[in-house]
């Protein structure tokens, strides 16, 4: 026969009394909860998580009627991140999208924007530092309409 679960004590009932002892109802509740957990979870084989991991982020944007000019996509960046790839396409027309950290173009090829989705990997000059801006420069615009942009970034998170 299984044991009947302990009822959660009344929330108006103090957990600790003024003399520093735990109220018996709360003590029994926590004891039963601990016993239930020990019977279900093997605490001896718990491996701590890696304290450092990579967070992948995406920064989508829509430019309905792009013009030959600079567009600031991320202004005054607050954490260091790496721009991994840029993806572009549009409904009609064409143009060229060059992505830059402040005024320095990302390493790799600029995106040729058309109705065909294009992804460009960036492996050099692609670190967006604290305080930097991520800028997209549109050039060679030929009636480009409904341009979609997605900037894929990665940053390292350290859990201390």
FITIVO-985793 format. One record per residue: x, y, z of N, C-alpha, C in turn; residue in one letter. Coordinates in steps of 0.2 Angstrom, whole numbers. Example, Ala and Ser with C-alpha at 12.3 -4.5 7.8 and 13.67 -1.06 7.14 Angstrom:
BAVO   n.east   n.north    n.up   ca.east   ca.north   ca.up   c.east   c.north    c.up   r
BAVO       66       -28      39        62        -22      39       66       -16      39   A
BAVO       64       -11      35        68         -5      36       64         0      39   S
***
This chain:
BAVO   n.east   n.north    n.up   ca.east   ca.north   ca.up   c.east   c.north    c.up   r
BAVO        4        -6       0         0          0       0        4         6       0   X
BAVO        3        11      -5         7         17      -5        5        22       0   X
BAVO       10        26       2         8         31       7        4        37       4   X
BAVO        0        39       8        -4         45       6        0        51       6   X
BAVO        0        55       1         4         61       1        2        66       6   X
BAVO        8        69       9         7         74      14        3        81      11   X
BAVO       -1        83      14        -5         89      12       -1        95      13   X
BAVO       -1       100       9         3        106      10        0       110      15   X
BAVO        4       112      20         2        115      26       -1       122      24   X
BAVO       -6       125      28        -9        131      27       -4       136      26   X
BAVO       -4       140      21         1        146      20        1       151      25   X
BAVO       -4       152      29        -5        157      34       -1       154      40   X
BAVO        1       148      40         5        145      46       12       146      45   X
BAVO       16       149      50        23        151      49       27       145      49   X
BAVO       32       145      44        36        139      44       41       138      50   X
BAVO       43       144      53        47        144      59       44       148      64   X
BAVO       44       145      70        41        148      76       46       153      79   X
BAVO       44       157      83        48        163      86       54       160      90   X
BAVO       53       153      92        59        150      96       64       147      91   X
BAVO       63       148      85        68        145      80       66       138      78   X
BAVO       61       135      80        60        128      78       55       128      72   X
BAVO       55       123      68        51        122      62       44       120      65   X
BAVO       39       122      62        32        120      64       32       112      62   X
BAVO       29       108      66        28        101      64       25        99      57   X
BAVO       20       103      55        17        102      49       21       103      43   X
BAVO       25       109      44        30        110      38       36       105      38   X
BAVO       38       103      44        43         99      45       41        92      41   X
BAVO       36        89      43        33         83      40       33        84      32   X
BAVO       30        90      30        29         91      23       36        91      19   X
BAVO       41        94      22        48         95      19       51        88      19   X
BAVO       50        84      25        53         78      25       50        73      20   X
BAVO       44        73      19        41         69      14       43        70       7   X
BAVO       43        77       6        46         79      -1       53        77      -2   X
BAVO       57        77       3        64         75       2       64        67       1   X
BAVO       60        64       4        60         56       3       58        55      -4   X
BAVO       53        58      -6        50         57     -13       55        58     -18   X
BAVO       59        64     -17        64         65     -22       70        60     -22   X
BAVO       72        58     -16        77         53     -16       75        47     -19   X
BAVO       69        45     -19        66         39     -22       66        39     -29   X
BAVO       66        45     -32        65         46     -39       71        48     -43   X
BAVO       75        52     -39        81         55     -43       87        52     -40   X
BAVO       92        50     -44        98         47     -42      103        53     -41   X
BAVO      104        56     -35       108         62     -34      115        61     -35   X
BAVO      117        54     -34       125         53     -35      128        53     -42   X
BAVO      124        53     -47       126         54     -54      125        60     -57   X
BAVO      123        65     -53       122         72     -56      129        75     -59   X
BAVO      129        77     -65       135         80     -68      134        87     -68   X
BAVO      138        92     -66       137         99     -66      137       101     -73   X
BAVO      133       106     -75       133        108     -82      140       112     -84   X
BAVO      141       112     -90       147        116     -92      146       123     -90   X
BAVO      151       126     -87       150        133     -85      151       138     -91   X
BAVO      153       136     -97       153        140    -102      150       137    -108   X
BAVO      145       141    -111       142        139    -117      140       144    -122   X
BAVO      139       143    -128       138        147    -134      130       149    -135   X
BAVO      129       155    -135       122        157    -136      121       160    -143   X
BAVO      117       156    -147       116        158    -154      110       163    -154   X
BAVO      111       169    -157       105        174    -158      104       176    -165   X
BAVO       98       178    -166        97        180    -173       94       187    -172   X
BAVO       95       192    -177        93        198    -177       89       200    -184   X
BAVO       83       198    -184        79        199    -191       77       206    -191   X
BAVO       77       209    -198        74        215    -199       71       215    -206   X
BAVO       66       220    -207        63        221    -213       64       228    -215   X
BAVO       66       229    -222        67        236    -224       62       236    -230   X
BAVO       56       239    -230        51        239    -235       54       242    -242   X
BAVO       57       248    -241        59        251    -247       66       253    -246   X
BAVO       71       249    -247        78        250    -246       81       256    -250   X
BAVO       85       260    -247        88        266    -251       96       265    -251   X
BAVO       99       268    -255       107        267    -255      109       271    -249   X
BAVO      110       268    -243       112        272    -237      114       267    -232   X
BAVO      116       269    -226       118        265    -221      112       264    -216   X
BAVO      111       258    -214       106        256    -209      109       253    -203   X
BAVO      108       256    -197       111        254    -191      106       248    -188   X
BAVO      109       242    -188       105        236    -185      105       235    -178   X
BAVO      111       236    -175       112        235    -168      117       242    -166   X
BAVO      114       246    -162       117        252    -160      120       251    -153   X
BAVO      126       253    -152       129        253    -145      129       246    -142   X
BAVO      131       241    -145       131        234    -143      133       234    -136   X
BAVO      130       230    -132       131        229    -125      135       223    -122   X
BAVO      136       218    -127       140        212    -125      144       210    -131   X
BAVO      150       208    -130       154        205    -136      151       199    -139   X
BAVO      150       200    -146       147        194    -150      150       194    -156   X
BAVO      150       188    -159       153        186    -166      147       186    -171   X
BAVO      148       190    -177       143        189    -182      145       183    -186   X
BAVO      141       178    -186       143        172    -190      140       172    -197   X
BAVO      134       174    -198       132        174    -205      126       179    -206   X
BAVO      125       181    -212       120        186    -214      116       183    -219   X
BAVO      109       184    -219       105        181    -224      100       186    -226   X
BAVO       99       186    -233        95        192    -236       91       189    -242   X
BAVO       85       192    -243        81        191    -249       76       197    -249   X
BAVO       73       197    -255        68        203    -255       62       200    -260   X
BAVO       57       204    -260        51        202    -265       52       203    -272   X
BAVO       55       209    -274        57        210    -281       63       215    -281   X
BAVO       66       216    -287        72        220    -287       78       217    -285   X
BAVO       83       221    -285        90        219    -282       93       225    -279   X
BAVO       98       223    -275       103        227    -272      109       224    -268   X
BAVO      114       227    -266       119        224    -262      119       226    -255   X
BAVO      120       222    -251       120        223    -243      127       221    -241   X
BAVO      130       226    -238       137        225    -235      136       226    -228   X
BAVO      138       222    -224       137        222    -217      144       224    -214   X
BAVO      144       229    -209       150        231    -206      150       232    -198   X
BAVO      155       231    -195       156        233    -188      159       240    -188   X
BAVO      155       245    -186       156        252    -187      157       254    -194   X
BAVO      163       255    -196       165        256    -203      169       251    -207   X
BAVO      170       245    -203       174        240    -206      170       234    -209   X
BAVO      170       233    -215       166        227    -218      168       220    -215   X
BAVO      163       216    -214       164        210    -211      168       206    -217   X
BAVO      172       201    -214       176        197    -219      171       192    -223   X
BAVO      173       191    -229       168        187    -233      165       191    -238   X
BAVO      160       189    -241       157        192    -247      151       196    -245   X
BAVO      149       202    -248       143        206    -247      137       201    -249   X
BAVO      131       203    -247       125        199    -249      122       202    -255   X
BAVO      121       198    -260       118        201    -266      110       199    -265   X
BAVO      107       204    -264       100        204    -262       95       203    -268   X
BAVO       91       198    -269        87        197    -274       81       192    -271   X
BAVO       77       190    -276        71        186    -273       73       179    -271   X
BAVO       80       177    -272        83        171    -270       86       172    -263   X
BAVO       84       168    -258        88        169    -252       95       168    -252   X
BAVO       99       172    -249       106        171    -249      109       172    -242   X
BAVO      114       167    -241       117        167    -234      124       168    -235   X
BAVO      128       172    -231       135        173    -232      138       172    -225   X
BAVO      143       167    -225       147        166    -219      152       172    -218   X
BAVO      153       174    -212       158        179    -210      163       176    -205   X
BAVO      169       175    -206       174        172    -201      180       177    -200   X
BAVO      180       183    -203       185        188    -201      182       194    -200   X
BAVO      185       199    -196       183        206    -195      176       205    -193   X
BAVO      174       200    -189       167        199    -187      165       200    -180   X
BAVO      169       202    -176       168        203    -169      165       210    -168   X
BAVO      159       210    -165       155        216    -163      156       217    -155   X
BAVO      161       221    -154       163        223    -147      158       227    -143   X
BAVO      159       228    -137       155        232    -133      155       239    -135   X
BAVO      150       242    -137       149        249    -139      149       250    -147   X
BAVO      151       244    -150       151        245    -157      144       245    -160   X
BAVO      143       247    -167       137        247    -170      138       242    -176   X
BAVO      132       238    -177       132        234    -183      128       238    -188   X
BAVO      131       239    -194       129        243    -199      128       239    -206   X
BAVO      122       240    -209       121        237    -216      121       243    -221   X
BAVO      125       243    -226       126        248    -231      122       245    -237   X
BAVO      117       248    -240       114        246    -246      117       250    -252   X
BAVO      119       247    -257       121        250    -263      118       246    -269   X
BAVO      120       249    -275       117        247    -281      110       245    -281   X
BAVO      106       249    -278        99        247    -278       95       248    -284   X
BAVO       92       243    -286        88        243    -292       81       241    -291   X
BAVO       77       245    -288        70        244    -287       69       239    -282   X
BAVO       73       238    -277        72        233    -272       66       234    -267   X
BAVO       62       229    -266        56        230    -262       56       224    -257   X
BAVO       54       226    -251        53        221    -245       59       217    -244   X
BAVO       64       220    -242        70        217    -241       70       214    -234   X
BAVO       72       207    -233        72        204    -227       79       203    -225   X
BAVO       81       204    -219        88        203    -217       88       199    -210   X
BAVO       93       194    -210        93        191    -203      101       190    -202   X
BAVO      103       193    -196       110        193    -194      111       187    -189   X
BAVO      115       183    -190       116        177    -185      122       178    -181   X
BAVO      121       179    -175       127        180    -170      128       174    -165   X
BAVO      134       174    -162       135        170    -157      139       173    -151   X
BAVO      138       172    -145       141        174    -139      142       169    -134   X
BAVO      147       170    -130       149        165    -125      146       167    -118   X
BAVO      142       163    -115       140        164    -108      144       160    -103   X
BAVO      146       163     -98       150        160     -93      145       160     -87   X
BAVO      144       154     -84       140        154     -78      145       153     -72   X
BAVO      144       158     -68       149        158     -62      146       155     -56   X
***
